[in-house]
Amino acid sequence: MPGKDGSMDKHCRTSQVVVEKLAGYIETDKCVKACGVDRDAVGISSDAFLEPHFLKNTCTADCYEKCPNLVEPYFNLAAGEGVFLPYLCRDSVRNLTVT
């Protein structure tokens, strides 16, 4: 809830959802940089799929293959939107090389 001055405090907390292979996993600074994410960001949105910088960073081998804690939520979000993230990455690479 915003404070009287309009500022918003951020609090870290865990959810009741646990993914067995990723439980207790904290993303490395290397992955944060490779995937181009911001630790201060709150939540994710399928709007990210329309952002060229998102695809450029997420679809790199350094991010996609080495940072499952960051990629998996977007993979699942894409699936919920009827999109297969590997195809989206493949197509974005094609579009970048054609233009």
Secondary structure as UniProt FT lines:
FT   TURN            4..5
FT   HELIX           20..22
FT   TURN            23..24
FT   HELIX           29..35
FT   TURN            39..40
FT   HELIX           46..50
FT   HELIX           52..58
FT   HELIX           61..64
FT   TURN            65..66
FT   HELIX           68..80
FT   TURN            81..82
FT   HELIX           85..98
//
